[in-house]
Amino acid sequence: QVQLVESGGGLVQAGGSLRLSCAASGRTFRGYGMGWFRQAPGKEREFVGAISWSGGSTYYADSVKGRFTISRDNAKNTVYLQMNSLKPEDTAVYYCAAGRSSGSYPAAYDYWGQGTQVTVSS
């Protein structure tokens, strides 16, 4: 079992930045790929990006590529999502997830955090 807790969400103006953190506890964090997803009201959960267990590979949705960066610190059991140049359409609840693979679809992940709200004002 892996427990995930996101933090760092909040209200920011368009063009601003936020850094989300996802702290993991429980089973060995190092062996898990990590993903970030988001869900806006009335919409399906959307893939944001993912990072391999080693941190050596990252990939992103086209909508955030060049603006968002995922990193991880396995010594701290934490994964990060740095979000720059935020837009109102980035407003959503952001979730981190852990899985044996690091795919772009929710079914690839076994464990989920509770989510953190990000609101970008225009």
C-alpha positions in Angstrom: 0.0 0.0 0.0 1.2 3.5 -0.9 -0.4 6.6 0.7 -0.1 9.8 -1.3 -0.8 13.3 0.0 -0.7 16.3 -2.4 0.0 19.9 -1.2 0.8 23.3 -2.7 -2.4 24.1 -4.5 -4.1 27.5 -4.2 -5.2 30.6 -6.1 -2.9 32.3 -8.5 -3.2 34.9 -11.3 -2.8 34.0 -14.9 0.9 33.9 -15.8 1.9 32.9 -12.3 3.5 29.8 -10.9 2.8 27.1 -8.4 4.6 24.0 -7.3 2.7 21.0 -6.2 4.2 18.3 -4.0 3.1 14.7 -3.5 4.5 13.0 -0.5 4.4 9.2 -0.4 4.5 6.8 2.5 4.1 3.1 2.9 5.6 0.7 0.4 8.8 1.5 -1.4 8.3 4.7 -3.3 11.3 4.2 -5.5 9.9 1.4 -7.6 6.8 3.3 -8.7 6.2 5.5 -11.7 4.3 8.6 -10.8 1.7 10.5 -12.6 -0.2 13.8 -12.3 -3.7 14.1 -13.4 -6.3 16.9 -13.1 -10.1 17.1 -13.2 -12.1 20.2 -13.8 -15.8 20.5 -12.8 -17.9 18.6 -15.2 -15.0 17.1 -17.1 -13.2 13.8 -17.1 -9.9 13.2 -15.3 -7.1 14.4 -17.6 -3.5 13.3 -17.8 -1.0 16.0 -17.1 2.3 14.2 -17.0 4.3 11.3 -15.6 7.8 10.4 -14.5 9.5 7.0 -14.4 10.6 5.4 -11.1 14.2 6.5 -11.7 13.2 10.0 -12.7 15.1 9.5 -16.0 12.0 9.8 -18.2 9.2 12.3 -18.2 6.4 13.0 -20.6 3.6 15.5 -20.7 0.3 16.3 -22.2 0.5 18.6 -25.1 -1.6 21.2 -23.2 1.1 21.6 -20.5 4.3 20.8 -22.4 6.9 23.6 -22.0 5.0 25.0 -19.0 4.9 22.2 -16.5 7.8 20.1 -15.1 7.7 16.9 -13.1 10.6 15.9 -10.9 11.0 13.5 -8.0 13.3 13.1 -5.0 13.3 9.4 -4.0 15.3 10.1 -0.9 12.4 12.3 0.3 9.6 10.1 -1.2 8.2 13.1 -2.9 7.3 14.0 -6.5 6.8 17.6 -7.7 4.8 19.4 -10.3 6.2 22.8 -11.2 3.6 24.8 -13.0 4.6 28.0 -14.8 2.8 30.4 -17.1 -0.5 29.2 -15.6 -3.7 29.8 -17.5 -7.3 29.9 -16.4 -7.9 26.6 -18.2 -5.4 25.0 -15.9 -8.0 25.4 -13.1 -8.8 21.9 -11.7 -8.2 19.5 -8.8 -4.8 18.0 -9.3 -4.1 14.4 -8.3 -0.9 12.5 -8.1 -0.9 8.7 -8.6 1.6 5.8 -8.2 1.8 2.7 -10.4 4.2 0.1 -11.6 4.1 1.8 -15.0 3.8 5.5 -15.7 1.2 5.6 -18.4 -1.1 8.4 -19.5 -4.4 6.8 -18.5 -5.8 6.4 -15.0 -6.0 2.6 -15.1 -2.2 2.4 -15.2 -2.1 3.6 -11.5 -2.8 1.7 -8.4 -2.7 4.5 -5.8 -4.1 8.0 -5.7 -3.9 11.0 -3.5 -6.9 13.1 -2.4 -6.2 16.0 -4.7 -5.4 19.6 -4.3 -7.3 22.5 -5.8 -5.5 24.9 -8.2 -7.4 28.0 -9.3 -6.1 30.3 -11.9 -7.8 33.7 -12.2 -7.8 35.8 -15.4 
